[in-house]
């Protein structure tokens, strides 16, 4: 399960980076902000899973 969540977090991070870059290129500020928010969500998921791993061992 943890592997699935880590992968999901990584996917969110990459998707967010792509949205942020697309927003920057097209000067679409809301899309850029959405990308940053999605990256933050992915970062939080990754941190949560890392914390769970630390306490598991």
C-alpha positions in Angstrom: 0.0 0.0 0.0 2.7 2.5 0.9 4.3 2.0 -2.5 1.1 2.9 -4.2 0.8 6.1 -2.2 4.4 7.0 -2.8 3.8 6.5 -6.5 0.6 8.6 -6.4 2.5 11.4 -4.6 5.3 11.3 -7.2 2.7 11.4 -10.0 1.0 14.4 -8.4 4.3 16.2 -8.2 5.2 15.6 -11.8 1.7 16.6 -13.0 1.9 19.7 -10.9 5.3 20.6 -12.4 3.9 20.2 -15.9 0.9 22.4 -15.1 3.1 25.0 -13.5 5.4 25.1 -16.5 2.5 25.2 -19.0 0.9 28.1 -17.0 4.2 30.0 -17.0 4.7 29.5 -20.8 1.1 30.6 -21.6 1.1 33.3 -18.8 -2.0 31.5 -17.3 -1.6 32.5 -13.7 -4.5 30.3 -12.4 -3.0 27.2 -14.1 0.4 28.0 -12.7 -1.0 28.3 -9.2 -3.0 25.0 -9.7 0.3 23.3 -10.6 2.1 24.6 -7.5 -0.8 23.5 -5.4 -0.8 20.0 -6.9 3.0 19.8 -6.3 2.4 20.7 -2.7 -0.2 18.0 -2.4 2.2 15.5 -3.8 5.0 16.7 -1.5 2.7 16.3 1.5 1.7 12.7 0.5 5.4 11.8 0.0 6.3 13.2 3.5 3.4 11.4 5.1 4.5 8.1 3.6 8.2 8.7 4.6 7.0 9.4 8.2 5.0 6.2 8.2 8.0 4.3 7.0 10.2 5.7 9.7 7.8 4.6 12.5 7.2 1.3 10.9 10.8 0.2 11.2 
